[in-house]
Every structure is written in structure tokens, then in C-alpha cells.
Amino acid sequence: MSGIGSFLSSFFPTVHADAEEEKPARKDASEETKEGEEGEAAVEEEEEPEDAHPAVRAECEETPACAPLKHHFDKCQQKVGAGEGFKGEDCVEEIMMHCSEACAAPKVFAKLR
């Protein structure tokens, strides 16, 4: 290590990736069955609700403010998909995304309350 690197490392600790966790010892079949049944019951209780964001964003894309931008984006996607775009064109339309996200965010957060 260079002199500067040694100097800096004396002030900042070296961080290493966490070692892999050790696997527990093998259990017999009866213990695995009991834990499996308990684990399945816990999984059933912890089901997450459906994400409302995609549906709300789709509604917002159809609003009068965002619809023209969505139309422009769709036309670009068709052109690029047909191979008629210029090399490297990918139709990243941040304006359309900002419009739909600005509309959707308050609605999604209101549903989280």
C-alpha cells in the first residue's frame, strides 16, 4: 500500500463483506415437518395487500394533462420497435413519467393511511 493509502487507512477502518451465515445442523424429519407447518401458517397470515400504484398510474396516464405525453411515448415505442428509430433510441420520456407520477403519488399515499 502506498504511503498516502496507509495514512488514510489509519483514520478509516477497513470494511469487509459479511461472511456467509453458517447453516444450522441437519434436523430430523419430524422436526422439519413441525417447523414447516408452523412456517406455512405464518406465511398465510403475512400476505401483503395488492399494490395500487400501477393501476393508479395507468389512470393518471389517461388524464387530459398526461394523455398527450403518453400518446407521444407510445408512438415513439412503436417506431423504435419497428426498427425505424435512430441507433440507440430508447424512448425514455421523463416528462411523461413525471406527469403520471405527480398525479399518482398523492392518490397512492392517501390509500396507505
C-alpha positions in Angstrom: 0.0 0.0 0.0 1.3 3.5 -0.7 2.2 6.0 2.0 -1.0 8.0 1.4 -3.2 4.9 1.5 -1.6 3.7 4.8 -2.0 7.2 6.2 -5.7 7.3 5.2 -6.4 3.7 6.4 -5.2 4.7 9.8 -8.1 7.1 10.1 -10.8 4.9 8.4 -11.4 1.3 9.3 -11.4 -1.3 6.6 -14.8 -2.7 5.9 -15.2 -6.3 4.7 -18.2 -8.0 3.2 -20.2 -10.1 5.8 -19.2 -13.7 5.9 -21.8 -16.2 4.8 -24.0 -17.3 7.6 -23.5 -20.7 8.9 -26.2 -23.2 8.2 -27.7 -24.9 11.2 -27.1 -28.6 11.8 -29.3 -31.0 10.0 -32.6 -31.8 11.8 -34.5 -35.0 11.7 -37.7 -35.3 9.6 -40.2 -34.9 12.5 -38.7 -31.5 13.5 -38.7 -30.3 9.9 -42.4 -31.2 9.5 -43.4 -29.3 12.7 -41.5 -26.2 11.6 -42.8 -26.5 8.0 -46.4 -26.5 9.3 -45.8 -23.5 11.6 -44.0 -21.7 8.8 -46.8 -22.2 6.3 -49.3 -20.8 8.8 -47.1 -17.7 9.4 -46.8 -17.2 5.6 -50.6 -17.3 5.2 -51.0 -14.6 7.9 -48.4 -12.3 6.3 -49.9 -11.8 2.9 -49.3 -8.3 1.6 -52.1 -6.3 0.0 -52.1 -5.7 -3.7 -50.0 -2.8 -4.9 -52.3 0.0 -6.1 -49.6 2.1 -7.7 -49.7 0.5 -11.2 -53.5 0.9 -11.5 -53.4 4.5 -10.2 -50.5 5.4 -12.5 -52.4 3.9 -15.5 -55.5 6.1 -14.6 -53.3 9.1 -14.4 -51.7 8.5 -17.8 -55.2 8.9 -19.3 -55.9 12.3 -17.7 -56.0 15.3 -20.0 -52.7 16.6 -18.6 -50.7 13.4 -19.3 -52.6 11.8 -22.3 -50.7 13.8 -25.0 -47.4 12.8 -23.5 -48.4 9.2 -23.3 -49.5 9.3 -26.9 -46.1 10.7 -27.9 -44.4 8.0 -25.9 -46.4 5.2 -27.4 -45.7 6.4 -31.0 -42.0 6.5 -30.2 -42.2 3.0 -28.8 -43.9 1.8 -32.0 -41.3 3.5 -34.2 -38.4 2.0 -32.3 -40.0 -1.4 -32.1 -40.4 -1.4 -35.9 -36.7 -0.6 -36.3 -37.4 2.9 -37.7 -35.7 4.8 -34.9 -32.2 6.1 -34.9 -29.4 4.0 -33.5 -29.5 3.8 -29.7 -33.0 5.4 -29.4 -34.9 4.1 -26.4 -37.9 6.5 -25.9 -37.1 7.4 -22.4 -39.7 10.1 -21.8 -39.0 11.5 -18.4 -41.7 14.2 -18.9 -44.4 11.6 -19.3 -43.2 9.7 -16.2 -43.1 12.9 -14.1 -46.6 13.8 -15.2 -48.1 10.4 -14.3 -46.1 10.1 -11.1 -47.0 13.6 -9.9 -50.7 12.7 -10.4 -50.4 9.2 -8.9 -48.3 9.9 -5.8 -50.9 11.7 -3.7 -53.6 9.1 -4.5 -51.3 6.2 -3.6 -50.2 7.8 -0.4 -53.8 8.5 0.6 -54.6 4.8 0.2 -51.7 3.9 2.6 -53.2 5.8 5.5 
